[in-house]
């Protein structure tokens, strides 16, 4: 790489932020005296897992430009999933709603369980869901809840 070419350096993976997504940060090798360094940040892709990614945000840390990247592929440590489908019966008498619960698995340590609960896809009863409607965290784990229309309830 030529010395005058702008590129990302010191690319580091950080924590999982949502389903199948990990944050990466990197430093832009632009001069601190370049008045357009923030625009350059937004327009310069970093290559992670062989693919170009543009920063989701840029910040200036005392003249050093830091890019934040949300990488949502090839991050198996961030892929949560549901197990233990349970039909919990009618949510309340006359509610016309049936409550379904499933346990959230592979939740990364110290991750925001509510974020993962809301963004981990599910499929049951021949339907697809982008995430749980609500989430419960107790001593047995994190459980997603869905309230399905059921006129018999």
Phi and psi in radians as a Rosetta constraint file:
Dihedral C 1 N 2 CA 2 C 2 CIRCULARHARMONIC -1.098 0.35
Dihedral N 2 CA 2 C 2 N 3 CIRCULARHARMONIC 2.624 0.35
Dihedral C 2 N 3 CA 3 C 3 CIRCULARHARMONIC -1.071 0.35
Dihedral N 3 CA 3 C 3 N 4 CIRCULARHARMONIC -0.512 0.35
Dihedral C 3 N 4 CA 4 C 4 CIRCULARHARMONIC -1.592 0.35
Dihedral N 4 CA 4 C 4 N 5 CIRCULARHARMONIC 0.070 0.35
Dihedral C 4 N 5 CA 5 C 5 CIRCULARHARMONIC -1.462 0.35
Dihedral N 5 CA 5 C 5 N 6 CIRCULARHARMONIC 2.321 0.35
Dihedral C 5 N 6 CA 6 C 6 CIRCULARHARMONIC -1.475 0.35
Dihedral N 6 CA 6 C 6 N 7 CIRCULARHARMONIC 2.314 0.35
Dihedral C 6 N 7 CA 7 C 7 CIRCULARHARMONIC -2.683 0.35
Dihedral N 7 CA 7 C 7 N 8 CIRCULARHARMONIC 2.932 0.35
Dihedral C 7 N 8 CA 8 C 8 CIRCULARHARMONIC -1.544 0.35
Dihedral N 8 CA 8 C 8 N 9 CIRCULARHARMONIC 2.430 0.35
Dihedral C 8 N 9 CA 9 C 9 CIRCULARHARMONIC -2.250 0.35
Dihedral N 9 CA 9 C 9 N 10 CIRCULARHARMONIC 2.905 0.35
Dihedral C 9 N 10 CA 10 C 10 CIRCULARHARMONIC 0.893 0.35
Dihedral N 10 CA 10 C 10 N 11 CIRCULARHARMONIC 0.819 0.35
Dihedral C 10 N 11 CA 11 C 11 CIRCULARHARMONIC -1.231 0.35
Dihedral N 11 CA 11 C 11 N 12 CIRCULARHARMONIC 2.226 0.35
Dihedral C 11 N 12 CA 12 C 12 CIRCULARHARMONIC -2.289 0.35
Dihedral N 12 CA 12 C 12 N 13 CIRCULARHARMONIC 2.432 0.35
Dihedral C 12 N 13 CA 13 C 13 CIRCULARHARMONIC -1.476 0.35
Dihedral N 13 CA 13 C 13 N 14 CIRCULARHARMONIC 2.530 0.35
Dihedral C 13 N 14 CA 14 C 14 CIRCULARHARMONIC -2.051 0.35
Dihedral N 14 CA 14 C 14 N 15 CIRCULARHARMONIC -2.281 0.35
Dihedral C 14 N 15 CA 15 C 15 CIRCULARHARMONIC -1.741 0.35
Dihedral N 15 CA 15 C 15 N 16 CIRCULARHARMONIC 2.854 0.35
Dihedral C 15 N 16 CA 16 C 16 CIRCULARHARMONIC -1.256 0.35
Dihedral N 16 CA 16 C 16 N 17 CIRCULARHARMONIC 2.367 0.35
Dihedral C 16 N 17 CA 17 C 17 CIRCULARHARMONIC -1.925 0.35
Dihedral N 17 CA 17 C 17 N 18 CIRCULARHARMONIC -0.465 0.35
Dihedral C 17 N 18 CA 18 C 18 CIRCULARHARMONIC -2.825 0.35
Dihedral N 18 CA 18 C 18 N 19 CIRCULARHARMONIC 3.139 0.35
Dihedral C 18 N 19 CA 19 C 19 CIRCULARHARMONIC -0.902 0.35
Dihedral N 19 CA 19 C 19 N 20 CIRCULARHARMONIC 2.146 0.35
Dihedral C 19 N 20 CA 20 C 20 CIRCULARHARMONIC 1.063 0.35
Dihedral N 20 CA 20 C 20 N 21 CIRCULARHARMONIC 0.369 0.35
Dihedral C 20 N 21 CA 21 C 21 CIRCULARHARMONIC -2.277 0.35
Dihedral N 21 CA 21 C 21 N 22 CIRCULARHARMONIC 2.315 0.35
Dihedral C 21 N 22 CA 22 C 22 CIRCULARHARMONIC -2.161 0.35
Dihedral N 22 CA 22 C 22 N 23 CIRCULARHARMONIC 2.492 0.35
Dihedral C 22 N 23 CA 23 C 23 CIRCULARHARMONIC -1.502 0.35
Dihedral N 23 CA 23 C 23 N 24 CIRCULARHARMONIC 2.370 0.35
Dihedral C 23 N 24 CA 24 C 24 CIRCULARHARMONIC -2.081 0.35
Dihedral N 24 CA 24 C 24 N 25 CIRCULARHARMONIC 2.621 0.35
Dihedral C 24 N 25 CA 25 C 25 CIRCULARHARMONIC -2.246 0.35
Dihedral N 25 CA 25 C 25 N 26 CIRCULARHARMONIC 2.661 0.35
Dihedral C 25 N 26 CA 26 C 26 CIRCULARHARMONIC -2.670 0.35
Dihedral N 26 CA 26 C 26 N 27 CIRCULARHARMONIC 2.785 0.35
Dihedral C 26 N 27 CA 27 C 27 CIRCULARHARMONIC -1.771 0.35
Dihedral N 27 CA 27 C 27 N 28 CIRCULARHARMONIC 2.418 0.35
Dihedral C 27 N 28 CA 28 C 28 CIRCULARHARMONIC -1.589 0.35
Dihedral N 28 CA 28 C 28 N 29 CIRCULARHARMONIC 2.305 0.35
Dihedral C 28 N 29 CA 29 C 29 CIRCULARHARMONIC -1.471 0.35
Dihedral N 29 CA 29 C 29 N 30 CIRCULARHARMONIC 0.477 0.35
Dihedral C 29 N 30 CA 30 C 30 CIRCULARHARMONIC -1.331 0.35
Dihedral N 30 CA 30 C 30 N 31 CIRCULARHARMONIC 2.574 0.35
Dihedral C 30 N 31 CA 31 C 31 CIRCULARHARMONIC -1.102 0.35
Dihedral N 31 CA 31 C 31 N 32 CIRCULARHARMONIC 2.433 0.35
Dihedral C 31 N 32 CA 32 C 32 CIRCULARHARMONIC -1.135 0.35
Dihedral N 32 CA 32 C 32 N 33 CIRCULARHARMONIC -0.286 0.35
Dihedral C 32 N 33 CA 33 C 33 CIRCULARHARMONIC -1.624 0.35
Dihedral N 33 CA 33 C 33 N 34 CIRCULARHARMONIC -0.025 0.35
Dihedral C 33 N 34 CA 34 C 34 CIRCULARHARMONIC -1.340 0.35
Dihedral N 34 CA 34 C 34 N 35 CIRCULARHARMONIC 2.015 0.35
Dihedral C 34 N 35 CA 35 C 35 CIRCULARHARMONIC -1.215 0.35
Dihedral N 35 CA 35 C 35 N 36 CIRCULARHARMONIC -0.202 0.35
Dihedral C 35 N 36 CA 36 C 36 CIRCULARHARMONIC -1.851 0.35
Dihedral N 36 CA 36 C 36 N 37 CIRCULARHARMONIC 0.284 0.35
Dihedral C 36 N 37 CA 37 C 37 CIRCULARHARMONIC -1.088 0.35
Dihedral N 37 CA 37 C 37 N 38 CIRCULARHARMONIC -0.553 0.35
Dihedral C 37 N 38 CA 38 C 38 CIRCULARHARMONIC -1.249 0.35
Dihedral N 38 CA 38 C 38 N 39 CIRCULARHARMONIC -0.660 0.35
Dihedral C 38 N 39 CA 39 C 39 CIRCULARHARMONIC -1.169 0.35
Dihedral N 39 CA 39 C 39 N 40 CIRCULARHARMONIC -0.675 0.35
Dihedral C 39 N 40 CA 40 C 40 CIRCULARHARMONIC -1.102 0.35
Dihedral N 40 CA 40 C 40 N 41 CIRCULARHARMONIC -0.705 0.35
Dihedral C 40 N 41 CA 41 C 41 CIRCULARHARMONIC -0.978 0.35
Dihedral N 41 CA 41 C 41 N 42 CIRCULARHARMONIC -0.884 0.35
Dihedral C 41 N 42 CA 42 C 42 CIRCULARHARMONIC -1.136 0.35
Dihedral N 42 CA 42 C 42 N 43 CIRCULARHARMONIC -0.451 0.35
Dihedral C 42 N 43 CA 43 C 43 CIRCULARHARMONIC -1.719 0.35
Dihedral N 43 CA 43 C 43 N 44 CIRCULARHARMONIC -0.022 0.35
Dihedral C 43 N 44 CA 44 C 44 CIRCULARHARMONIC -1.899 0.35
Dihedral N 44 CA 44 C 44 N 45 CIRCULARHARMONIC 2.048 0.35
Dihedral C 44 N 45 CA 45 C 45 CIRCULARHARMONIC -1.386 0.35
Dihedral N 45 CA 45 C 45 N 46 CIRCULARHARMONIC 2.634 0.35
Dihedral C 45 N 46 CA 46 C 46 CIRCULARHARMONIC -1.860 0.35
Dihedral N 46 CA 46 C 46 N 47 CIRCULARHARMONIC 2.548 0.35
Dihedral C 46 N 47 CA 47 C 47 CIRCULARHARMONIC -1.746 0.35
Dihedral N 47 CA 47 C 47 N 48 CIRCULARHARMONIC 2.017 0.35
Dihedral C 47 N 48 CA 48 C 48 CIRCULARHARMONIC -2.211 0.35
Dihedral N 48 CA 48 C 48 N 49 CIRCULARHARMONIC 2.274 0.35
Dihedral C 48 N 49 CA 49 C 49 CIRCULARHARMONIC 0.973 0.35
Dihedral N 49 CA 49 C 49 N 50 CIRCULARHARMONIC 0.545 0.35
Dihedral C 49 N 50 CA 50 C 50 CIRCULARHARMONIC 1.434 0.35
Dihedral N 50 CA 50 C 50 N 51 CIRCULARHARMONIC 0.073 0.35
Dihedral C 50 N 51 CA 51 C 51 CIRCULARHARMONIC -2.135 0.35
Dihedral N 51 CA 51 C 51 N 52 CIRCULARHARMONIC 2.577 0.35
Dihedral C 51 N 52 CA 52 C 52 CIRCULARHARMONIC -1.356 0.35
Dihedral N 52 CA 52 C 52 N 53 CIRCULARHARMONIC 2.433 0.35
Dihedral C 52 N 53 CA 53 C 53 CIRCULARHARMONIC -2.378 0.35
Dihedral N 53 CA 53 C 53 N 54 CIRCULARHARMONIC 2.353 0.35
Dihedral C 53 N 54 CA 54 C 54 CIRCULARHARMONIC -1.667 0.35
Dihedral N 54 CA 54 C 54 N 55 CIRCULARHARMONIC 2.589 0.35
Dihedral C 54 N 55 CA 55 C 55 CIRCULARHARMONIC -1.134 0.35
Dihedral N 55 CA 55 C 55 N 56 CIRCULARHARMONIC 2.491 0.35
Dihedral C 55 N 56 CA 56 C 56 CIRCULARHARMONIC -1.369 0.35
Dihedral N 56 CA 56 C 56 N 57 CIRCULARHARMONIC -0.434 0.35
Dihedral C 56 N 57 CA 57 C 57 CIRCULARHARMONIC -2.789 0.35
Dihedral N 57 CA 57 C 57 N 58 CIRCULARHARMONIC 2.746 0.35
Dihedral C 57 N 58 CA 58 C 58 CIRCULARHARMONIC -2.202 0.35
Dihedral N 58 CA 58 C 58 N 59 CIRCULARHARMONIC 2.568 0.35
Dihedral C 58 N 59 CA 59 C 59 CIRCULARHARMONIC -2.452 0.35
Dihedral N 59 CA 59 C 59 N 60 CIRCULARHARMONIC 2.649 0.35
Dihedral C 59 N 60 CA 60 C 60 CIRCULARHARMONIC -1.844 0.35
Dihedral N 60 CA 60 C 60 N 61 CIRCULARHARMONIC 1.969 0.35
Dihedral C 60 N 61 CA 61 C 61 CIRCULARHARMONIC -1.866 0.35
Dihedral N 61 CA 61 C 61 N 62 CIRCULARHARMONIC 1.577 0.35
Dihedral C 61 N 62 CA 62 C 62 CIRCULARHARMONIC 0.936 0.35
Dihedral N 62 CA 62 C 62 N 63 CIRCULARHARMONIC 0.775 0.35
Dihedral C 62 N 63 CA 63 C 63 CIRCULARHARMONIC 1.671 0.35
Dihedral N 63 CA 63 C 63 N 64 CIRCULARHARMONIC -0.256 0.35
Dihedral C 63 N 64 CA 64 C 64 CIRCULARHARMONIC -1.676 0.35
Dihedral N 64 CA 64 C 64 N 65 CIRCULARHARMONIC 2.191 0.35
Dihedral C 64 N 65 CA 65 C 65 CIRCULARHARMONIC -1.543 0.35
Dihedral N 65 CA 65 C 65 N 66 CIRCULARHARMONIC 2.184 0.35
Dihedral C 65 N 66 CA 66 C 66 CIRCULARHARMONIC -1.966 0.35
Dihedral N 66 CA 66 C 66 N 67 CIRCULARHARMONIC 2.254 0.35
Dihedral C 66 N 67 CA 67 C 67 CIRCULARHARMONIC -1.836 0.35
Dihedral N 67 CA 67 C 67 N 68 CIRCULARHARMONIC 2.474 0.35
Dihedral C 67 N 68 CA 68 C 68 CIRCULARHARMONIC -1.972 0.35
Dihedral N 68 CA 68 C 68 N 69 CIRCULARHARMONIC 2.282 0.35
Dihedral C 68 N 69 CA 69 C 69 CIRCULARHARMONIC -2.193 0.35
Dihedral N 69 CA 69 C 69 N 70 CIRCULARHARMONIC 2.300 0.35
Dihedral C 69 N 70 CA 70 C 70 CIRCULARHARMONIC -1.736 0.35
Dihedral N 70 CA 70 C 70 N 71 CIRCULARHARMONIC 1.819 0.35
Dihedral C 70 N 71 CA 71 C 71 CIRCULARHARMONIC -1.703 0.35
Dihedral N 71 CA 71 C 71 N 72 CIRCULARHARMONIC 2.031 0.35
Dihedral C 71 N 72 CA 72 C 72 CIRCULARHARMONIC -2.014 0.35
Dihedral N 72 CA 72 C 72 N 73 CIRCULARHARMONIC 0.614 0.35
Dihedral C 72 N 73 CA 73 C 73 CIRCULARHARMONIC -2.612 0.35
Dihedral N 73 CA 73 C 73 N 74 CIRCULARHARMONIC 2.705 0.35
Dihedral C 73 N 74 CA 74 C 74 CIRCULARHARMONIC 0.975 0.35
Dihedral N 74 CA 74 C 74 N 75 CIRCULARHARMONIC 0.669 0.35
Dihedral C 74 N 75 CA 75 C 75 CIRCULARHARMONIC -2.176 0.35
Dihedral N 75 CA 75 C 75 N 76 CIRCULARHARMONIC 1.213 0.35
Dihedral C 75 N 76 CA 76 C 76 CIRCULARHARMONIC -1.092 0.35
Dihedral N 76 CA 76 C 76 N 77 CIRCULARHARMONIC -0.449 0.35
Dihedral C 76 N 77 CA 77 C 77 CIRCULARHARMONIC -1.164 0.35
Dihedral N 77 CA 77 C 77 N 78 CIRCULARHARMONIC -0.289 0.35
Dihedral C 77 N 78 CA 78 C 78 CIRCULARHARMONIC -1.810 0.35
Dihedral N 78 CA 78 C 78 N 79 CIRCULARHARMONIC 0.086 0.35
Dihedral C 78 N 79 CA 79 C 79 CIRCULARHARMONIC -1.606 0.35
Dihedral N 79 CA 79 C 79 N 80 CIRCULARHARMONIC 1.882 0.35
Dihedral C 79 N 80 CA 80 C 80 CIRCULARHARMONIC -1.635 0.35
Dihedral N 80 CA 80 C 80 N 81 CIRCULARHARMONIC 2.856 0.35
Dihedral C 80 N 81 CA 81 C 81 CIRCULARHARMONIC -2.690 0.35
Dihedral N 81 CA 81 C 81 N 82 CIRCULARHARMONIC 2.893 0.35
Dihedral C 81 N 82 CA 82 C 82 CIRCULARHARMONIC -1.781 0.35
Dihedral N 82 CA 82 C 82 N 83 CIRCULARHARMONIC 2.530 0.35
Dihedral C 82 N 83 CA 83 C 83 CIRCULARHARMONIC -2.511 0.35
Dihedral N 83 CA 83 C 83 N 84 CIRCULARHARMONIC 2.878 0.35
Dihedral C 83 N 84 CA 84 C 84 CIRCULARHARMONIC 1.243 0.35
Dihedral N 84 CA 84 C 84 N 85 CIRCULARHARMONIC 0.860 0.35
Dihedral C 84 N 85 CA 85 C 85 CIRCULARHARMONIC -0.909 0.35
Dihedral N 85 CA 85 C 85 N 86 CIRCULARHARMONIC 2.217 0.35
Dihedral C 85 N 86 CA 86 C 86 CIRCULARHARMONIC -2.345 0.35
Dihedral N 86 CA 86 C 86 N 87 CIRCULARHARMONIC 2.203 0.35
Dihedral C 86 N 87 CA 87 C 87 CIRCULARHARMONIC -1.520 0.35
Dihedral N 87 CA 87 C 87 N 88 CIRCULARHARMONIC 1.945 0.35
Dihedral C 87 N 88 CA 88 C 88 CIRCULARHARMONIC -1.577 0.35
Dihedral N 88 CA 88 C 88 N 89 CIRCULARHARMONIC 0.096 0.35
Dihedral C 88 N 89 CA 89 C 89 CIRCULARHARMONIC 1.495 0.35
Dihedral N 89 CA 89 C 89 N 90 CIRCULARHARMONIC -2.938 0.35
Dihedral C 89 N 90 CA 90 C 90 CIRCULARHARMONIC -1.167 0.35
Dihedral N 90 CA 90 C 90 N 91 CIRCULARHARMONIC 2.431 0.35
Dihedral C 90 N 91 CA 91 C 91 CIRCULARHARMONIC -1.196 0.35
Dihedral N 91 CA 91 C 91 N 92 CIRCULARHARMONIC -0.570 0.35
Dihedral C 91 N 92 CA 92 C 92 CIRCULARHARMONIC -2.887 0.35
Dihedral N 92 CA 92 C 92 N 93 CIRCULARHARMONIC 2.681 0.35
Dihedral C 92 N 93 CA 93 C 93 CIRCULARHARMONIC -1.073 0.35
Dihedral N 93 CA 93 C 93 N 94 CIRCULARHARMONIC 2.213 0.35
Dihedral C 93 N 94 CA 94 C 94 CIRCULARHARMONIC 1.413 0.35
Dihedral N 94 CA 94 C 94 N 95 CIRCULARHARMONIC 0.072 0.35
Dihedral C 94 N 95 CA 95 C 95 CIRCULARHARMONIC -1.340 0.35
Dihedral N 95 CA 95 C 95 N 96 CIRCULARHARMONIC -0.397 0.35
Dihedral C 95 N 96 CA 96 C 96 CIRCULARHARMONIC 1.057 0.35
Dihedral N 96 CA 96 C 96 N 97 CIRCULARHARMONIC 0.463 0.35
Dihedral C 96 N 97 CA 97 C 97 CIRCULARHARMONIC -2.295 0.35
Dihedral N 97 CA 97 C 97 N 98 CIRCULARHARMONIC 2.380 0.35
Dihedral C 97 N 98 CA 98 C 98 CIRCULARHARMONIC -1.859 0.35
Dihedral N 98 CA 98 C 98 N 99 CIRCULARHARMONIC 2.384 0.35
Dihedral C 98 N 99 CA 99 C 99 CIRCULARHARMONIC -1.726 0.35
Dihedral N 99 CA 99 C 99 N 100 CIRCULARHARMONIC 2.225 0.35
Dihedral C 99 N 100 CA 100 C 100 CIRCULARHARMONIC -1.991 0.35
Dihedral N 100 CA 100 C 100 N 101 CIRCULARHARMONIC 2.412 0.35
Dihedral C 100 N 101 CA 101 C 101 CIRCULARHARMONIC -2.222 0.35
Dihedral N 101 CA 101 C 101 N 102 CIRCULARHARMONIC 2.557 0.35
Dihedral C 101 N 102 CA 102 C 102 CIRCULARHARMONIC -2.512 0.35
Dihedral N 102 CA 102 C 102 N 103 CIRCULARHARMONIC 2.615 0.35
Dihedral C 102 N 103 CA 103 C 103 CIRCULARHARMONIC -1.513 0.35
Dihedral N 103 CA 103 C 103 N 104 CIRCULARHARMONIC 2.396 0.35
Dihedral C 103 N 104 CA 104 C 104 CIRCULARHARMONIC -1.493 0.35
Dihedral N 104 CA 104 C 104 N 105 CIRCULARHARMONIC 2.172 0.35
Dihedral C 104 N 105 CA 105 C 105 CIRCULARHARMONIC -1.947 0.35
Dihedral N 105 CA 105 C 105 N 106 CIRCULARHARMONIC 2.742 0.35
Dihedral C 105 N 106 CA 106 C 106 CIRCULARHARMONIC 1.118 0.35
Dihedral N 106 CA 106 C 106 N 107 CIRCULARHARMONIC 0.535 0.35
Dihedral C 106 N 107 CA 107 C 107 CIRCULARHARMONIC -1.227 0.35
Dihedral N 107 CA 107 C 107 N 108 CIRCULARHARMONIC 2.136 0.35
Dihedral C 107 N 108 CA 108 C 108 CIRCULARHARMONIC -1.079 0.35
Dihedral N 108 CA 108 C 108 N 109 CIRCULARHARMONIC 2.568 0.35
Dihedral C 108 N 109 CA 109 C 109 CIRCULARHARMONIC -0.994 0.35
Dihedral N 109 CA 109 C 109 N 110 CIRCULARHARMONIC 2.321 0.35
Dihedral C 109 N 110 CA 110 C 110 CIRCULARHARMONIC 1.112 0.35
Dihedral N 110 CA 110 C 110 N 111 CIRCULARHARMONIC 0.266 0.35
Dihedral C 110 N 111 CA 111 C 111 CIRCULARHARMONIC -1.315 0.35
Dihedral N 111 CA 111 C 111 N 112 CIRCULARHARMONIC 2.755 0.35
Dihedral C 111 N 112 CA 112 C 112 CIRCULARHARMONIC -1.309 0.35
Dihedral N 112 CA 112 C 112 N 113 CIRCULARHARMONIC 1.728 0.35
Dihedral C 112 N 113 CA 113 C 113 CIRCULARHARMONIC -1.055 0.35
Dihedral N 113 CA 113 C 113 N 114 CIRCULARHARMONIC -0.580 0.35
Dihedral C 113 N 114 CA 114 C 114 CIRCULARHARMONIC -1.143 0.35
Dihedral N 114 CA 114 C 114 N 115 CIRCULARHARMONIC -0.695 0.35
Dihedral C 114 N 115 CA 115 C 115 CIRCULARHARMONIC -1.120 0.35
Dihedral N 115 CA 115 C 115 N 116 CIRCULARHARMONIC -0.815 0.35
Dihedral C 115 N 116 CA 116 C 116 CIRCULARHARMONIC -1.174 0.35
Dihedral N 116 CA 116 C 116 N 117 CIRCULARHARMONIC -0.648 0.35
Dihedral C 116 N 117 CA 117 C 117 CIRCULARHARMONIC -1.087 0.35
Dihedral N 117 CA 117 C 117 N 118 CIRCULARHARMONIC -0.727 0.35
Dihedral C 117 N 118 CA 118 C 118 CIRCULARHARMONIC -1.327 0.35
Dihedral N 118 CA 118 C 118 N 119 CIRCULARHARMONIC -0.337 0.35
Dihedral C 118 N 119 CA 119 C 119 CIRCULARHARMONIC -2.017 0.35
Dihedral N 119 CA 119 C 119 N 120 CIRCULARHARMONIC -0.061 0.35
Dihedral C 119 N 120 CA 120 C 120 CIRCULARHARMONIC -1.457 0.35
Dihedral N 120 CA 120 C 120 N 121 CIRCULARHARMONIC 2.046 0.35
Dihedral C 120 N 121 CA 121 C 121 CIRCULARHARMONIC -1.169 0.35
Dihedral N 121 CA 121 C 121 N 122 CIRCULARHARMONIC 2.670 0.35
Dihedral C 121 N 122 CA 122 C 122 CIRCULARHARMONIC -2.400 0.35
Dihedral N 122 CA 122 C 122 N 123 CIRCULARHARMONIC 2.712 0.35
Dihedral C 122 N 123 CA 123 C 123 CIRCULARHARMONIC -2.498 0.35
Dihedral N 123 CA 123 C 123 N 124 CIRCULARHARMONIC 2.107 0.35
Dihedral C 123 N 124 CA 124 C 124 CIRCULARHARMONIC -2.824 0.35
Dihedral N 124 CA 124 C 124 N 125 CIRCULARHARMONIC 2.820 0.35
Dihedral C 124 N 125 CA 125 C 125 CIRCULARHARMONIC 0.910 0.35
Dihedral N 125 CA 125 C 125 N 126 CIRCULARHARMONIC 0.673 0.35
Dihedral C 125 N 126 CA 126 C 126 CIRCULARHARMONIC 1.009 0.35
Dihedral N 126 CA 126 C 126 N 127 CIRCULARHARMONIC 0.528 0.35
Dihedral C 126 N 127 CA 127 C 127 CIRCULARHARMONIC -2.303 0.35
Dihedral N 127 CA 127 C 127 N 128 CIRCULARHARMONIC 2.700 0.35
Dihedral C 127 N 128 CA 128 C 128 CIRCULARHARMONIC -1.960 0.35
Dihedral N 128 CA 128 C 128 N 129 CIRCULARHARMONIC 2.468 0.35
Dihedral C 128 N 129 CA 129 C 129 CIRCULARHARMONIC -2.264 0.35
Dihedral N 129 CA 129 C 129 N 130 CIRCULARHARMONIC 2.442 0.35
Dihedral C 129 N 130 CA 130 C 130 CIRCULARHARMONIC -1.359 0.35
Dihedral N 130 CA 130 C 130 N 131 CIRCULARHARMONIC -0.250 0.35
Dihedral C 130 N 131 CA 131 C 131 CIRCULARHARMONIC 3.047 0.35
Dihedral N 131 CA 131 C 131 N 132 CIRCULARHARMONIC 3.133 0.35
Dihedral C 131 N 132 CA 132 C 132 CIRCULARHARMONIC -1.343 0.35
Dihedral N 132 CA 132 C 132 N 133 CIRCULARHARMONIC 2.692 0.35
Dihedral C 132 N 133 CA 133 C 133 CIRCULARHARMONIC -1.326 0.35
Dihedral N 133 CA 133 C 133 N 134 CIRCULARHARMONIC -0.598 0.35
Dihedral C 133 N 134 CA 134 C 134 CIRCULARHARMONIC -2.586 0.35
Dihedral N 134 CA 134 C 134 N 135 CIRCULARHARMONIC 2.951 0.35
Dihedral C 134 N 135 CA 135 C 135 CIRCULARHARMONIC -2.462 0.35
Dihedral N 135 CA 135 C 135 N 136 CIRCULARHARMONIC 2.480 0.35
Dihedral C 135 N 136 CA 136 C 136 CIRCULARHARMONIC -2.200 0.35
Dihedral N 136 CA 136 C 136 N 137 CIRCULARHARMONIC 2.288 0.35
Dihedral C 136 N 137 CA 137 C 137 CIRCULARHARMONIC -2.028 0.35
Dihedral N 137 CA 137 C 137 N 138 CIRCULARHARMONIC 2.037 0.35
Dihedral C 137 N 138 CA 138 C 138 CIRCULARHARMONIC -2.389 0.35
Dihedral N 138 CA 138 C 138 N 139 CIRCULARHARMONIC -3.008 0.35
Dihedral C 138 N 139 CA 139 C 139 CIRCULARHARMONIC -1.152 0.35
Dihedral N 139 CA 139 C 139 N 140 CIRCULARHARMONIC -0.312 0.35
Dihedral C 139 N 140 CA 140 C 140 CIRCULARHARMONIC -1.604 0.35
Dihedral N 140 CA 140 C 140 N 141 CIRCULARHARMONIC -0.122 0.35
Dihedral C 140 N 141 CA 141 C 141 CIRCULARHARMONIC 2.334 0.35
Dihedral N 141 CA 141 C 141 N 142 CIRCULARHARMONIC -2.936 0.35
Dihedral C 141 N 142 CA 142 C 142 CIRCULARHARMONIC -1.822 0.35
Dihedral N 142 CA 142 C 142 N 143 CIRCULARHARMONIC 2.261 0.35
Dihedral C 142 N 143 CA 143 C 143 CIRCULARHARMONIC -2.171 0.35
Dihedral N 143 CA 143 C 143 N 144 CIRCULARHARMONIC 2.301 0.35
Dihedral C 143 N 144 CA 144 C 144 CIRCULARHARMONIC -1.581 0.35
Dihedral N 144 CA 144 C 144 N 145 CIRCULARHARMONIC 2.597 0.35
Dihedral C 144 N 145 CA 145 C 145 CIRCULARHARMONIC -2.236 0.35
Dihedral N 145 CA 145 C 145 N 146 CIRCULARHARMONIC 2.452 0.35
Dihedral C 145 N 146 CA 146 C 146 CIRCULARHARMONIC -2.237 0.35
Dihedral N 146 CA 146 C 146 N 147 CIRCULARHARMONIC 2.512 0.35
Dihedral C 146 N 147 CA 147 C 147 CIRCULARHARMONIC -2.066 0.35
Dihedral N 147 CA 147 C 147 N 148 CIRCULARHARMONIC 1.829 0.35
Dihedral C 147 N 148 CA 148 C 148 CIRCULARHARMONIC -1.730 0.35
Dihedral N 148 CA 148 C 148 N 149 CIRCULARHARMONIC 2.391 0.35
Dihedral C 148 N 149 CA 149 C 149 CIRCULARHARMONIC -1.011 0.35
Dihedral N 149 CA 149 C 149 N 150 CIRCULARHARMONIC 2.258 0.35
Dihedral C 149 N 150 CA 150 C 150 CIRCULARHARMONIC -2.657 0.35
Dihedral N 150 CA 150 C 150 N 151 CIRCULARHARMONIC 1.865 0.35
Dihedral C 150 N 151 CA 151 C 151 CIRCULARHARMONIC -1.232 0.35
Dihedral N 151 CA 151 C 151 N 152 CIRCULARHARMONIC -0.187 0.35
Dihedral C 151 N 152 CA 152 C 152 CIRCULARHARMONIC -1.429 0.35
Dihedral N 152 CA 152 C 152 N 153 CIRCULARHARMONIC -0.125 0.35
